[in-house]
């Protein structure tokens, strides 16, 4: 078994979201979960022994298995593109849902090309979304919506970065609502001031019961937001966790590219 330690979506050297890529591990879900729990890090197991020649990617957070994790997928891209003679694009497939992803490299950055996914029908208005986020309904800058590139997110806009970091989310209520609705948490976001040189939007992801587990970078949420807004994004995340992350998205016909920097940790 070979373990690669990387950090992804770094806005500056050493600041990104950590992930471990594990090659050559047995296909034992309980053992994989135990490994991720022991390492207390997002882990992606790379399985290359399939008959179709497409590598599988199997994602585990310390507390659960996940259908898709884009920062860990970027870590896989860095491992695969480092091999001699790597092709210009590499296909992988997620273990839980069989979602096909295409990995590409552009200059120093890595990207995942994927398609928008269907979302559950959810009836939630500003008042309910605001209550889950611990603020008055007037604090939301628009009606919430749901979008997905593989893990559905409720997207809720607030007025400013200051409002974003003043949120007091009810994490147990968000988790309960998410289980009932089939939505993987709330992504609160805001537009940054015009002319900001380091990102047009900023966000925070709420889908853990423990505030200490807040994501530093949530690629699936950035992708969902890009789909919902219908445009390319440069999105900041991680100020609340002390890890400065930068996610880039680009609409590519029917598909979407989500990516950023990856470095060895």
C-alpha positions in Angstrom: 0.0 0.0 0.0 1.3 3.4 -1.0 0.1 6.6 0.6 0.5 10.1 -1.0 -0.1 13.2 1.2 -1.3 16.3 -0.7 -3.0 19.6 -0.1 -5.5 20.9 -2.7 -7.1 24.2 -3.7 -4.2 26.1 -2.1 -4.5 29.9 -2.4 -0.8 30.1 -1.3 1.8 27.5 -0.6 0.9 25.2 2.3 -2.6 26.6 2.8 -4.9 24.1 1.0 -7.2 21.3 2.0 -5.4 18.1 2.9 -6.1 14.7 1.4 -4.5 11.3 1.3 -4.4 9.2 -1.9 -4.0 5.5 -1.1 -2.9 3.0 -3.8 -2.9 -0.8 -3.5 -5.3 -1.1 -0.6 -7.7 -4.0 -0.2 -11.3 -3.3 -1.1 -12.5 -3.6 2.4 -14.9 -0.8 3.3 -14.6 -1.2 7.1 -10.8 -1.2 6.9 -10.8 1.9 4.7 -13.1 3.7 7.1 -10.9 2.8 10.0 -7.8 4.0 8.1 -9.5 7.4 7.4 -10.6 7.7 11.0 -7.1 6.9 12.3 -5.5 9.4 10.0 -8.3 12.0 10.7 -8.0 13.1 7.1 -10.0 12.9 3.9 -8.8 9.7 2.1 -9.4 8.6 -1.4 -8.6 5.0 -2.4 -7.4 4.6 -5.9 -8.4 1.2 -7.4 -6.8 0.4 -10.7 -7.6 -3.3 -11.0 -10.9 -3.1 -12.9 -11.6 -4.9 -16.1 -12.5 -1.7 -18.0 -9.2 0.1 -17.5 -10.9 3.0 -15.7 -9.6 3.6 -12.2 -12.1 3.7 -9.4 -12.0 6.4 -6.7 -13.5 5.6 -3.3 -13.8 8.5 -0.8 -13.8 8.3 3.0 -14.0 11.1 5.5 -13.0 10.2 9.1 -16.7 9.8 10.0 -18.3 8.5 6.8 -17.9 7.3 3.2 -18.7 9.9 0.5 -20.1 9.6 -3.0 -17.8 12.4 -4.2 -15.0 14.7 -2.9 -13.5 17.0 -5.5 -10.5 18.2 -3.5 -9.5 14.5 -3.0 -10.1 14.0 -6.8 -7.7 16.8 -7.5 -5.2 14.9 -5.3 -5.7 11.8 -7.5 -5.1 13.9 -10.6 -1.8 15.1 -9.2 -0.7 11.5 -8.5 -1.8 10.2 -11.9 -0.4 13.1 -14.0 3.0 12.7 -12.2 3.5 9.3 -13.9 5.7 9.2 -16.9 3.8 9.3 -20.2 0.5 10.4 -18.6 -2.2 11.2 -21.2 -3.7 14.7 -21.7 -6.9 13.5 -19.9 -7.6 10.7 -17.5 -11.0 9.1 -16.7 -11.9 7.8 -13.3 -15.2 6.6 -11.8 -16.6 7.0 -8.3 -17.1 3.9 -6.3 -20.5 4.7 -4.7 -22.5 6.0 -7.6 -20.4 5.2 -10.7 -20.1 8.8 -11.7 -17.6 9.3 -14.5 -15.1 12.1 -14.0 -12.4 13.4 -16.4 -9.1 14.7 -15.0 -7.1 17.4 -16.9 -4.1 19.5 -16.2 -3.8 23.1 -17.2 -0.4 24.7 -16.5 0.2 24.3 -12.8 -3.5 23.6 -11.9 -5.6 20.4 -12.0 -9.3 20.3 -13.0 -12.1 17.8 -12.8 -14.6 17.8 -15.7 -18.0 16.6 -14.7 -21.7 17.0 -15.5 -24.4 18.7 -13.5 -26.6 16.1 -11.7 -30.3 15.9 -11.0 -31.4 17.3 -7.6 -34.3 16.4 -5.2 -37.4 18.6 -5.3 -37.0 20.7 -2.2 -39.4 23.4 -0.9 -37.5 25.7 1.3 -37.9 29.4 1.5 -35.6 32.2 2.9 -37.2 32.1 6.4 -36.4 28.4 6.9 -32.9 28.6 5.3 -32.1 31.6 7.5 -33.3 29.8 10.6 -31.0 26.9 9.8 -28.1 29.5 9.4 -29.0 31.3 12.7 -29.9 34.6 11.2 -33.0 36.6 10.4 -34.6 36.0 6.9 -33.6 39.6 6.0 -30.0 38.5 6.2 -30.3 36.4 3.0 -29.6 38.3 -0.2 -32.0 36.1 -2.3 -34.0 33.0 -2.4 -32.1 29.8 -1.7 -31.8 27.1 -4.4 -30.4 23.6 -4.8 -27.9 22.4 -7.4 -25.5 19.5 -7.7 -22.5 18.2 -9.6 -22.6 15.0 -7.6 -23.6 15.9 -4.0 -26.6 18.2 -3.8 -26.2 21.5 -1.9 -28.6 24.1 -0.7 -27.1 27.4 -1.8 -27.9 30.5 0.3 -26.6 33.9 -0.5 -25.7 36.5 2.2 -24.9 40.1 1.6 -21.2 40.3 2.3 -18.1 38.5 3.7 -18.8 40.1 7.0 -22.3 38.6 7.1 -20.9 35.2 5.9 -18.6 35.0 9.0 -21.3 36.2 11.3 -23.5 33.2 10.6 -24.4 31.0 13.6 -25.6 27.8 11.9 -27.8 25.3 13.8 -25.7 22.3 12.7 -27.9 19.5 14.2 -30.9 21.1 12.5 -29.1 21.3 9.2 -28.0 17.7 9.5 -31.6 16.6 10.3 -33.1 18.7 7.4 -30.4 17.3 5.0 -31.3 13.7 5.9 -35.0 14.3 5.3 -34.5 16.2 2.1 -31.6 14.4 0.5 -29.4 17.5 0.5 -25.8 17.4 1.7 -25.8 20.5 3.8 -25.9 24.3 3.2 -23.4 26.3 1.2 -23.6 29.9 2.3 -21.9 32.3 -0.1 -21.5 36.0 -0.9 -20.2 38.2 -3.7 -16.9 39.8 -2.9 -16.4 43.5 -3.6 -16.0 44.4 -7.3 -12.4 44.5 -8.3 -11.2 42.0 -5.7 -8.0 40.6 -7.2 -8.2 37.3 -5.3 -11.7 35.9 -6.0 -15.1 37.1 -7.1 -17.1 35.0 -4.5 -16.6 33.5 -1.1 -18.3 30.6 0.7 -18.6 28.4 3.8 -20.0 24.8 3.8 -22.1 23.5 6.7 -22.7 19.8 6.7 -20.9 18.5 9.9 -22.2 18.3 13.4 -18.9 19.4 14.8 -18.0 23.0 14.0 -14.3 22.0 14.1 -14.9 19.9 11.0 -16.0 22.8 8.7 -14.6 22.4 5.2 -11.7 24.5 4.1 -12.6 24.0 0.5 -15.8 22.4 -0.9 -15.3 21.7 -4.6 -18.8 20.1 -5.1 -20.4 23.2 -3.6 -18.3 25.5 -5.8 -19.4 23.5 -8.8 -23.1 23.6 -7.7 -22.9 27.4 -7.3 -21.3 27.8 -10.7 -24.2 25.7 -12.2 -26.8 27.7 -10.3 -25.4 31.1 -11.4 -24.5 29.9 -14.9 -21.0 31.4 -15.0 -17.4 30.8 -14.2 -16.2 31.5 -10.7 -13.1 32.3 -8.7 -14.2 31.4 -5.2 -12.4 31.8 -1.8 -13.0 29.5 1.2 -11.2 28.5 4.3 -10.9 31.8 6.3 -12.9 30.2 9.1 -10.6 27.2 9.3 -7.2 28.9 8.9 -6.6 27.3 5.5 -6.8 29.8 2.7 -8.3 28.1 -0.4 -9.1 29.2 -3.9 -11.4 27.2 -6.2 -11.8 27.9 -9.9 -14.8 26.8 -12.0 -15.4 27.1 -15.7 -18.5 26.2 -17.7 -17.5 24.0 -20.7 -20.6 23.4 -22.9 -22.8 21.0 -20.9 -20.0 20.1 -18.6 -18.2 22.0 -15.8 -14.6 22.2 -14.8 -13.7 22.6 -11.1 -10.1 22.8 -10.0 -7.1 24.6 -8.6 -3.6 24.1 -7.2 -2.3 20.8 -5.7 1.0 20.4 -3.8 2.7 17.7 -1.9 2.4 18.2 1.9 
